[in-house]
């Protein structure tokens, strides 16, 4: 068992690679944050600063990204989900709240499908449950060929433009530049392997009706990567889930509109805590 350590940029040997993560704040139920492709855990900094006084927060760099370097493995959403469960085991976390954006949401839904008893609540941000259509899959593999021959610059620049609301591209240049630096810090190998992981992922839509834990779905109204219609579909399929739409935001709603995003996050967490305390109190009453 790993020694209990708190702080930033911690490292854990896990499943044949070294995983980088932060573990800050105090709280009964840990919240694990899973970033999108091809980002890293620093994308959650605004949420950490906002919530750390009241909650235990654990953002991690997904295998291959950020400081969780792995240039050897064939990356997949299945593998990322296995990493997540092993990570929780090593930290002696029986149940966690999972907050995943985009690819992080794919991982959360995959893990929820296989290990439903390990999660207290789900927060799905700018994500979807569908697998790639044959057309989208073919397009991803064509991009991989282009990257192999021409490098990552064209793909990275196009991707950065696609994830932001137009207002952010015009008026939040510092934010755009910060994310650009994160994207360009990835090796060519990881950019390609990440695209393969996305292309080969399985759908999780058919299991949404089985999700019974509290679920918050957040989506930027102008998200073009995982459009709002996909969040609306998940909201309909997951009984009792809440959908919050963030105006003036694209695919990275937590970065573009952090105040509104954080408000929705906190409202959900407060309600969740109240519900859990109510269940605990009533459980005690029933026992008595």
PEWOGI-V206456 format. One record per helix or strand. SS is the DSSP state (H for helix, E for strand). FROM is the first residue (numbers start at 1). TO is the last residue. If there is no record, write none. Layout:
# PEWOGI-V206456
ss={SS,SS}
from={FROM,FROM}
to={TO,TO}
This chain:
# PEWOGI-V206456
ss={E,E,E,H,E,H,E,H,H,E,H,H,H,H,H,H,E,H,E,H,H}
from={7,17,31,41,57,77,96,103,116,119,134,153,166,173,188,205,214,228,242,253,258}
to={14,24,34,51,60,90,101,114,118,125,150,163,171,184,199,210,220,237,246,256,287}
